[in-house]
Amino acid sequence: MPGPTRTDRSMDATVVVTRDRRIEDRTNLWFVHPVGRFLLPYFVARGVSANSVSVGGLMLGALAAGAFAQWATSSPLVWVGLILALGWLVADGLDGMIARATGTAGPAGRLFDGLCDHGTFVVIYVLLATSVGTVTAWFLACSAGACHVLQANLYEGERTRFHRRRDGLAGETSGAGRNIVVQAYDRLSSSVDRHGGALTSLFANAPDRSVADAYIRQAQRPLRLMSLLSANMRVYTVFVACLLKAPALFWWFELGPLTGILIVGVAWRNHIDAKFVGTAQAGTSIAANPANTA
């Protein structure tokens, strides 16, 4: 079932959605979000803004990167890095909760939050590459960083579309009034959505929610797979890699397995979209025959 109502900082400021538990990383459900909800009243009561929490999260992430960078000499500091990184994950969820509670969500906050999130990993890549100190390490770090930006952007786009389609909203947000950086970010995330317009028309012309519900039952499966692209998985991977005194494993994991998960997940979701559109064009009842879209 969907989770608590929230305003997603990755959507328009006026759009209130529910975080769908079916596609969430399990550690978000069990730890990160509960801690964030516990801290929320304290931060709101003291007037702490969402952007301030984003900056605080960036600082925690930078400290975690510094601790991870001691992998060669101190395993205890690697554990400290994990604790600090978990604090950053909590902050990364808490800033969106504060934005909802205070009515301050919007494109600018979304961009700032994304920059802070990427900034955390930039520091991790730089400090780990410096700690290894080879040209190969720098090449791997830069390559993995480029993959990370692409993976994270496309994954967030997939999540946004899933929630909007589940709630019967427009296929894409309007670009009016948003700065060029946010528009470019959105264009990249929507570049792999081959059937968005057809699906929007299909849902809009449906007599009830049965079509959208049938679609969501199928689309949640590739989204659950792509939840492995979340920041949570990257934190756990860099922790394990540093604990094993092989930080390059983190970069290879991003370059190989995570890229593969993105490709498979997007192709799977596009396959489901094509099946739904094709079934509708053939005049078959999707709601009555959901197996046709599997």
MARBAMAR-422133 format. One record per residue: residue in three letters; y, x, z of N, C-alpha, C in turn. Coordinates in steps of 0.2 Angstrom, whole numbers. Atoms other than C-alpha are relative to their C-alpha. Example, Ala and Ser with C-alpha at 12.3 -4.5 7.8 and 13.67 -1.06 7.14 Angstrom:
 res   n.Y   n.X   n.Z  ca.Y  ca.X  ca.Z   c.Y   c.X   c.Z
 ALA    -6     4     0   -22    62    39     6     4     0
 SER    -6    -4    -1    -5    68    36     5    -4     3
//
This chain:
 res   n.Y   n.X   n.Z  ca.Y  ca.X  ca.Z   c.Y   c.X   c.Z
 MET    -6     4     0     0     0     0     6     4     0
 PRO    -6    -4     0    18     6    -3     2     1     7
 GLY    -2    -3    -7    26    15    12     7    -3     1
 PRO    -7     3    -2    44    12    20     5     0    -6
 THR    -6     0     5    59     7    10     4     6     0
 ARG    -4    -6     0    70    21     5     5    -1    -7
 THR    -4    -2     6    84    26    -8    -2     6    -2
 ASP     3    -6     2    76    39   -18     6     4    -3
 ARG    -6    -4     2    89    54   -21    -1     2    -8
 SER     1    -2     7    81    56   -38     1    -6    -5
 MET    -1     5     4    86    39   -44     8    -2     1
 ASP    -7     2    -1   103    29   -45     1    -2     7
 ALA    -2     1    -7   112    27   -29    -1    -8     2
 THR     1     7    -2   110     8   -30    -7    -3     0
 VAL     7     2     1    91     8   -33    -4     1     7
 VAL     4    -1    -6    81     5   -17    -7    -1    -2
 VAL     7     1     2    62     8   -19    -4     1     6
 THR     5    -2    -5    47    10    -8    -4     6    -2
 ARG     4    -6     1    38    27    -7    -7    -2     0
 ASP     7     2     1    21    23   -14    -5     5     3
 ARG     5    -4    -4     8    30    -2    -6     2    -5
 ARG     6    -2     4    -5    30   -16     1     6    -4
 ILE    -1    -6     4     3    45   -25     3     5     4
 GLU    -3    -5    -4    10    54   -10    -5     6     2
 ASP     4    -5    -2     3    71    -5    -2    -2     8
 ARG     3     2    -7    -8    68    11     4     3     6
 THR    -4    -3    -6     2    81    22     7    -3     0
 ASN    -7     4    -1    18    71    18    -2    -6     4
 LEU     2     6    -4     9    55    25    -1     2     7
 TRP     3    -1    -7     1    63    40     5     4     4
 PHE    -4    -5    -4    15    76    45     7     0    -2
 VAL    -7    -1     2    31    79    35     4    -7     1
 HIS    -4     6    -1    37    61    34     0    -3     7
 PRO     0     3    -7    32    55    51     5     5     4
 VAL    -5    -4    -3    42    70    58     7    -1    -2
 GLY    -7     2     3    57    66    47     2    -6     3
 ARG    -2     6    -3    57    48    53     1     0     7
 PHE    -1    -1    -7    56    54    71     7     3     1
 LEU    -6    -3     0    71    65    68     6    -4    -2
 LEU    -5     3     3    81    53    58     5    -3     4
 PRO    -5     3    -4    90    43    72     4     5     3
 TYR    -4    -5    -3    95    59    80     6     3    -5
 PHE    -4    -3     5   103    66    64     6    -5    -2
 VAL    -4     6     2   111    49    59     6    -1     6
 ALA    -5     1    -6   119    47    77     5     5     0
 ARG    -5    -6    -1   127    64    76     4     1    -7
 GLY    -4     0     7   134    61    58    -2     6    -4
 VAL     2    -6     4   124    75    50    -1    -3    -7
 SER     1     2     7   125    73    31    -7     2    -3
 ALA     7    -2     4   110    73    19     1     7    -3
 ASN    -1    -6     3   118    88    10     0     6     6
 SER     0    -5    -5   120    98    27    -8     1     2
 VAL     7    -1    -1   101    95    30    -3     4    -6
 SER     2    -3     6    98   101    12     1     8     1
 VAL    -2    -7    -2   107   117    17    -4     3     5
 GLY     4    -3    -5    98   119    33    -7     1    -2
 GLY     6    -1     2    82   117    24    -1     6    -4
 LEU     0    -6     4    87   131    12     0     6     4
 MET     0    -5    -5    90   142    27    -7     1     3
 LEU     7     0    -3    73   138    34    -4     3    -5
 GLY     4    -3     6    65   142    17     2     7    -1
 ALA    -2    -8     1    75   159    16    -4     4     5
 LEU     3    -4    -6    69   164    33    -8     0    -1
 ALA     7     0     2    51   159    28    -2     5    -5
 ALA     1    -5     5    52   169    13     0     7     3
 GLY    -1    -6    -3    58   184    23    -7     2     4
 ALA     6    -1    -4    43   182    35    -6     1    -5
 PHE     6    -1     5    30   180    20     1     7    -3
 ALA     0    -7     3    37   196    13    -2     6     4
 GLN     3    -5    -5    30   205    28    -7     0    -1
 TRP     7     0     0    13   202    22    -4     6     0
 ALA     4    -6     0     8   220    20    -1     3     7
 THR     0    -4    -7    12   225    38    -1    -5     6
 SER     0     4    -6    11   209    49    -3    -7    -2
 SER     3     7     1    -1   194    47     3    -5     5
 PRO    -3     5    -4     7   186    62     7    -3    -3
 LEU    -6     2     3    24   185    53    -2    -5    -6
 VAL     2     4     5    15   177    39    -1    -7     3
 TRP     1     6    -4    10   163    51     7    -3     2
 VAL    -7     2    -1    28   162    56     3    -3    -6
 GLY    -3     2     6    33   160    38    -3    -7    -1
 LEU     3     7     1    21   145    37     4    -5     4
 ILE    -3     4    -4    29   137    52     7    -2    -2
 LEU    -7     1     2    47   139    45     0    -4    -7
 ALA     1     4     6    41   133    28    -2    -7     1
 LEU     1     7    -2    34   117    36     7    -3     2
 GLY    -6     3    -2    51   115    44     5    -2    -6
 TRP    -4     2     7    59   116    26    -3    -6    -3
 LEU     3     6     3    47   103    20     2    -6     3
 VAL    -2     6    -4    52    91    34     8    -1    -2
 ALA    -7     0     2    71    95    30     0    -3    -7
 ASP     0     3     7    67    91    11    -1    -7     0
 GLY     1     7     0    61    74    16     5    -4     4
 LEU    -5     3    -4    74    71    29     6    -1    -3
 ASP    -7     1     3    89    73    18     0    -6    -4
 GLY     0     7     4    83    58     7     0    -6     5
 MET     0     5    -5    80    48    23     7    -1     2
 ILE    -7     1    -3    98    51    29     4    -3    -6
 ALA    -4     3     5   105    47    12    -1    -7    -1
 ARG     2     7     0    96    30    12     4    -3     6
 ALA    -3     3    -6   102    27    30     7    -1     0
 THR    -7     0     0   120    31    27     3    -2    -7
 GLY    -2     3     6   121    24     9     4     5    -4
 THR    -3    -5     4   126    41     2    -4     3    -6
 ALA     4    -2     5   112    43   -11     4     0    -7
 GLY    -3     1     7   118    47   -29    -2     6    -4
 PRO     2    -5     5   116    59   -44     2     7     3
 ALA    -3    -7    -3   127    73   -35    -5     2     5
 GLY     4    -2    -5   116    73   -20    -7     2    -2
 ARG     7    -2     3   100    73   -31     0     7    -3
 LEU    -1    -6     3   107    88   -40     0     6     5
 PHE    -1    -5    -5   112    97   -24    -7     1     4
 ASP     6     0    -3    95    93   -16    -5     5    -4
 GLY     4    -4     4    86   100   -31     1     8     0
 LEU    -2    -7     0    96   116   -31    -2     4     6
 CYS     2    -3    -6    92   119   -13    -7     1     0
 ASP     7    -1     0    74   116   -16    -2     6    -5
 HIS     2    -6     4    73   128   -31     3     7     3
 GLY    -3    -6    -3    84   140   -21    -5     3     5
 THR     5    -3    -5    70   142    -8    -5     4    -3
 PHE     6    -4     3    57   147   -20     3     6    -4
 VAL    -3    -6     3    69   159   -29     0     5     5
 VAL     0    -5    -5    71   168   -13    -7     2     2
 ILE     7    -2    -1    52   168   -10    -2     4    -6
 TYR     2    -4     6    49   175   -28     3     7     1
 VAL    -4    -6     0    63   188   -26    -3     5     6
 LEU     2    -4    -5    57   194    -9    -7     2    -1
 LEU     7    -2     1    39   194   -13    -1     6    -6
 ALA     0    -5     5    42   204   -29     2     6     2
 THR    -2    -6    -3    52   216   -20    -5     3     5
 SER     5    -3    -4    39   218    -7    -6     4    -4
 VAL     5    -3     4    26   222   -20     3     6    -4
 GLY    -3    -5     3    38   233   -30    -2     3    -6
 THR     3    -2     7    30   234   -47     3    -4    -5
 VAL    -2     4     6    36   229   -64    -4    -6    -1
 THR     4     6     1    21   218   -66     1    -5     5
 ALA    -1     5    -5    25   209   -50     7    -4    -2
 TRP    -6     4     2    43   205   -56    -1    -4    -6
 PHE     2     4     6    36   199   -73    -4    -6     2
 LEU     3     6    -2    24   188   -64     4    -5     4
 ALA    -5     5    -4    37   181   -52     5    -4    -5
 CYS    -4     4     4    49   177   -66    -4    -5    -4
 SER     4     5     4    36   169   -77    -2    -6     4
 ALA     2     5    -4    29   159   -62     6    -4     2
 GLY    -6     4    -1    47   154   -58     2    -5    -5
 ALA    -2     5     6    50   147   -75    -5    -5    -1
 CYS     5     6     0    34   137   -74     1    -4     5
 HIS    -2     4    -6    39   131   -57     5    -5    -2
 VAL    -5     4     2    55   124   -64    -2    -6    -4
 LEU     3     5     4    46   115   -78    -4    -5     3
 GLN     5     4    -4    32   109   -67     4    -5     4
 ALA    -4     4    -5    44   102   -54     4    -5    -3
 ASN    -4     5     4    55    93   -66    -4    -5    -3
 LEU     4     5     3    42    85   -75    -4    -5     5
 TYR     4     4    -5    32    80   -60     5    -5     4
 GLU    -5     5    -3    48    72   -52     2    -6    -5
 GLY    -1     5     5    51    63   -68    -6    -5    -1
 GLU     6     4     0    33    56   -68     0    -5     6
 ARG    -1     4    -6    36    50   -50     5    -6    -1
 THR    -5     4     1    52    42   -54    -2    -6    -5
 ARG     2     6     5    45    32   -69    -5    -4     3
 PHE     5     4    -3    30    27   -59     3    -5     5
 HIS    -3     5    -5    41    19   -45     4    -5    -4
 ARG    -4     5     4    53    11   -58    -5    -5    -3
 ARG     5     5     4    38     3   -68    -3    -4     5
 ARG     3     4    -5    30    -2   -52     4    -6     2
 ASP    -5     4    -3    46   -11   -46     3    -4    -6
 GLY    -3     4     6    50   -19   -64     7     2    -2
 LEU    -7    -2     2    66    -9   -66     0     3    -7
 ALA    -1    -2     7    73    -2   -82    -4     6    -1
 GLY     4    -6     1    63    12   -91     3     6     2
 GLU    -3    -6    -2    76    25   -88     7    -2     3
 THR    -6     1    -3    92    27   -78     6     1    -5
 SER    -6    -1     4   109    26   -87     3     7     1
 GLY    -3    -7     0   117    43   -91     8    -1     2
 ALA    -7     1     0   135    35   -89     2     3     7
 GLY    -4    -3    -6   146    44   -76    -4     5     4
 ARG     3    -6    -3   134    58   -72     2     6    -4
 ASN    -3    -6     3   138    76   -75    -6     3    -5
 ILE     4    -2     6   130    86   -90    -6     3     3
 VAL     6    -4    -2   118    96   -79    -5    -6     2
 VAL     5     5    -2   110    80   -71    -3    -4    -6
 GLN     2     3     6   109    72   -89    -5     5    -3
 ALA     5    -5     3   100    88   -95    -6     0     4
 TYR     6     1    -5    88    87   -80    -4    -6    -2
 ASP     4     6     1    84    69   -84    -3     0    -7
 ARG     2    -1     7    82    73  -103    -7     4     0
 LEU     6    -4     0    69    86   -99    -6    -4     3
 SER     6     4    -3    59    75   -87    -2    -6    -4
 SER     3     6     4    58    61   -99    -2     2    -7
 SER     2    -2     7    54    72  -114    -8    -1    -2
 VAL     7     1     2    35    69  -112    -2    -7     1
 ASP     2     7    -1    36    50  -110     0    -3    -7
 ARG     1     2     7    30    45  -127     1    -8    -1
 HIS     0     7     1    29    26  -124     4    -4     5
 GLY    -4     3    -5    43    22  -112     3    -6    -2
 GLY    -3     6     3    52    10  -123    -4    -6    -1
 ALA     5     6     1    37     0  -128    -3    -3     6
 LEU     2     2    -7    31    -1  -110     5    -4     3
 THR    -5     4    -3    48    -7  -104     0    -7    -3
 SER     0     7     3    48   -21  -117    -6    -4     2
 LEU     6     3    -2    30   -25  -113     1    -3     7
 PHE    -1     2    -7    34   -27   -94     5    -6     0
 ALA    -5     5     0    50   -37   -98    -2    -6    -3
 ASN     2     6     3    41   -49  -109    -6    -4     3
 ALA     6     3    -3    26   -52   -98     3    -6     5
 PRO    -2     6    -3    26   -69   -90     0     1     8
 ASP     1    -1    -7    22   -62   -72    -1     7     1
 ARG     1    -7    -2    18   -46   -63    -7     3    -2
 SER     7    -2     1     0   -45   -68    -1     6    -5
 VAL     1    -6     4     3   -33   -82     2     6     3
 ALA    -3    -6    -4    14   -21   -72    -5     2     5
 ASP     5    -2    -5     1   -22   -58    -6     3    -3
 ALA     5    -3     3   -13   -18   -70     1     7    -2
 TYR    -3    -7     2    -3    -3   -76     0     4     5
 ILE     0    -5    -6     0     4   -59    -7     2     3
 ARG     7    -2    -3   -18     3   -54    -3     5    -4
 GLN     3    -5     5   -22    14   -69     4     7     1
 ALA    -5    -5     0    -6    25   -68     0     4     6
 GLN     0    -4    -6    -9    30   -50    -4     6     0
 ARG     5    -6     0   -24    41   -54     3     6    -3
 PRO    -3    -6     2   -15    54   -64     6     2     4
 LEU    -6    -2    -5     0    53   -52    -3     4     6
 ARG     3    -3    -6   -12    57   -38    -2     7    -2
 LEU     1    -7     2   -18    72   -48     6     5     0
 MET    -6    -4     1    -1    78   -51     4     1     7
 SER    -2    -1    -7     3    77   -32    -1     7     2
 LEU     1    -7    -1    -4    95   -32     6     4    -2
 LEU    -6    -4     3    12   100   -41     6     0     5
 SER    -5     1    -5    22    96   -25     2     7     3
 ALA    -2    -6    -3    31   109   -15    -5     2     6
 ASN     5    -1    -5    18   107    -1    -5     4    -2
 MET     6    -4     2     4   114   -11     2     7    -2
 ARG    -3    -7     1    15   129   -16     1     4     6
 VAL    -1    -3    -7    19   132     2    -7     3     3
 TYR     6    -2    -3     1   132     7    -3     6    -4
 THR     3    -5     4    -4   143    -8     4     7     1
 VAL    -3    -7    -2     9   157    -4    -2     2     6
 PHE     2    -2    -7     4   157    14    -7     3    -1
 VAL     6    -2     1   -14   159     9     0     7    -4
 ALA     0    -7     4   -10   173    -4     3     5     4
 CYS    -3    -5    -5     1   182     9    -5     2     5
 LEU     5    -2    -5   -13   181    22    -5     4    -2
 LEU     5    -4     3   -25   188    10     3     7    -3
 LYS    -4    -6     3   -12   202     6    -1     1    -7
 ALA     0     0     7   -12   197   -12     5    -5    -3
 PRO    -5     5     2     4   188   -16     0    -2    -7
 ALA     0     2     7     1   189   -34    -4    -6    -2
 LEU     4     5     1   -12   176   -32     4    -7     0
 PHE    -4     6     1     2   163   -29     3    -1    -7
 TRP    -3     1     6    10   167   -45    -5    -2    -5
 TRP     5     2     5    -6   166   -55    -2    -7     1
 PHE     2     7    -2   -10   150   -46     5    -5    -4
 GLU    -5     4     3     7   143   -53    -1     0    -8
 LEU     1    -1     8     4   150   -71    -6    -3    -2
 GLY     6     3     2   -14   144   -72    -1    -7     2
 PRO     3     7    -2   -21   130   -62     6    -5     0
 LEU    -5     5     0    -4   121   -59     2    -2    -7
 THR    -2     2     7     1   122   -77    -6    -4    -3
 GLY     5     4     2   -16   115   -81     0    -7     2
 ILE    -1     6    -3   -14   101   -69     5    -4    -3
 LEU    -6     4     3     3    96   -77    -2    -2    -7
 ILE     2     2     6    -4    96   -94    -5    -6     0
 VAL     5     5    -1   -20    86   -89     4    -7     2
 GLY    -3     6    -3    -9    74   -79     4    -4    -5
 VAL    -5     4     5     4    70   -92    -4    -3    -6
 ALA     4     3     6    -9    68  -106    -4    -6     2
 TRP     4     6    -2   -19    56   -95     4    -6     1
 ARG    -5     5     0    -4    46   -91     2    -3    -7
 ASN    -1     3     7     1    45  -109    -5    -3    -3
 HIS     5     4     3   -16    40  -114     0    -7     3
 ILE     0     6    -3   -15    26  -101     6    -5    -3
 ASP    -6     3     3     2    21  -108    -2    -3    -7
 ALA     2     2     7    -5    21  -126    -5    -6     0
 LYS     5     5    -1   -19    10  -121     3    -7     1
 PHE    -3     6    -2    -8    -3  -113     4    -2    -6
 VAL    -4     2     6     4    -3  -128    -5    -3    -6
 GLY     5     2     5   -11    -4  -140    -3    -7     1
 THR     3     6    -2   -19   -18  -131     5    -6    -1
 ALA    -5     5     0    -3   -28  -130     1    -2    -8
 GLN    -1     1     7     0   -26  -149    -6    -3    -3
 ALA     6     4     2   -18   -32  -152    -1    -7     2
 GLY     0     7    -2   -14   -48  -143    -5    -1     5
 THR     5     0    -5   -27   -44  -129     3    -1     7
 SER    -3     1    -7   -24   -50  -111    -1     6     4
 ILE     1    -6    -4   -21   -34  -101    -3    -2     7
 ALA     2     2    -6   -22   -42   -85    -7    -3     1
 ALA     6     3     0   -38   -51   -89    -6     5    -2
 ASN     5    -5     2   -46   -35   -96     3     7     2
 PRO    -3    -7    -2   -39   -20   -86    -5     5    -2
 ALA     5    -6     1   -55   -10   -90     2     3    -7
 ASN    -2    -2     7   -48    -9  -108     5     6     0
 THR    -6    -5     0   -34     3  -102    -3     6     4
 ALA     3    -6    -4   -46    15   -92     0     6    -4
//
